[in-house]
Amino acid sequence: MNRTEFIVATAIILFVAFALGWFVSWLLNRFTRVTKADIGELDRLAQQVHEAEEQRDEAVAYYQQREAELQSRAQQTEAELRAAMEGLRDARAEASELRAYIERVSAG
């Protein structure tokens, strides 16, 4: 094999490799091409995901607001309970003082 035959053989091999690469690239592009219907479907799915995220955010905000209201109501109820218990304690102490006074007066 002389120098000219080697150059021609190398050129043919390189051309065949190029042609094969181009053909495989074209084939992959042909099979993986995105159609307008696929793009429309993706747009529709993206819109649905966006709407679902908005609904989720609204639900989270509602539950946070509701939780804050319930915590406020619970704190208010606990404060009322403490006030009622303190009033009951004062009433018991006063009743005990009155019993002691009545016993002293009736004994003396």
C-alpha positions in Angstrom: 0.0 0.0 0.0 1.6 3.2 -1.2 1.1 6.7 0.2 -1.7 7.6 -2.3 -3.7 4.5 -1.6 -3.3 5.1 2.2 -4.6 8.6 1.9 -7.6 7.5 -0.3 -8.4 4.7 2.1 -8.2 7.1 5.1 -10.4 9.6 3.3 -13.0 7.0 2.5 -13.1 5.7 6.1 -13.4 9.3 7.4 -16.2 10.0 4.9 -18.1 6.8 5.9 -17.7 7.6 9.6 -19.0 11.1 8.9 -21.9 9.8 6.9 -22.8 7.2 9.5 -22.7 9.8 12.3 -24.9 12.2 10.3 -27.3 9.4 9.6 -27.5 8.3 13.3 -28.0 12.0 14.3 -30.8 12.4 11.8 -32.4 9.2 12.9 -32.3 10.2 16.6 -33.6 13.6 15.8 -36.5 12.1 13.8 -37.5 9.7 16.6 -37.1 12.2 19.4 -38.8 15.1 17.8 -41.4 16.9 19.9 -44.7 17.4 18.1 -47.1 20.3 18.6 -49.5 18.0 20.3 -46.8 17.0 22.8 -46.0 20.7 23.4 -49.7 21.4 23.9 -50.0 18.6 26.4 -46.9 19.8 28.3 -48.4 23.3 28.4 -51.7 21.9 29.7 -49.9 19.9 32.4 -47.8 22.9 33.4 -50.9 25.0 33.8 -52.5 22.3 35.9 -49.4 22.0 38.1 -49.4 25.8 38.5 -53.1 25.8 39.5 -52.5 23.0 42.0 -49.7 24.9 43.6 -51.9 27.9 43.9 -54.6 25.9 45.6 -52.0 24.3 47.9 -50.7 27.7 48.9 -54.2 29.0 49.5 -55.0 25.9 51.7 -51.8 26.4 53.7 -52.6 30.1 54.2 -56.1 29.2 55.3 -54.9 26.5 57.8 -52.3 28.8 59.2 -54.9 31.5 59.7 -57.3 29.0 61.3 -54.6 27.7 63.6 -53.8 31.2 64.7 -57.4 31.8 65.5 -57.8 28.6 67.4 -54.6 29.3 69.4 -55.9 32.8 70.2 -59.2 31.3 71.3 -57.5 28.6 73.4 -55.3 31.3 75.1 -58.4 33.4 75.8 -60.2 30.3 77.2 -57.3 29.5 79.4 -57.2 33.1 80.7 -60.9 32.9 81.5 -60.4 29.6 83.3 -57.6 31.0 85.4 -59.8 34.0 86.3 -62.7 31.7 87.2 -60.4 29.4 89.3 -59.0 32.5 91.1 -62.6 33.7 91.8 -63.6 30.3 93.1 -60.5 30.2 95.3 -61.4 33.6 96.7 -65.0 32.5 97.2 -63.9 29.4 99.1 -61.6 31.4 101.3 -64.4 33.9 102.0 -66.8 31.1 102.8 -64.3 29.5 105.1 -63.8 32.8 106.9 -67.6 33.2 107.2 -67.9 29.7 108.7 -65.2 30.4 111.2 -66.9 33.7 112.1 -70.3 32.0 112.5 -68.7 29.3 114.7 -67.0 31.9 116.9 -70.2 34.0 117.2 -72.4 31.0 118.0 -69.8 29.5 120.5 -69.2 32.8 122.2 
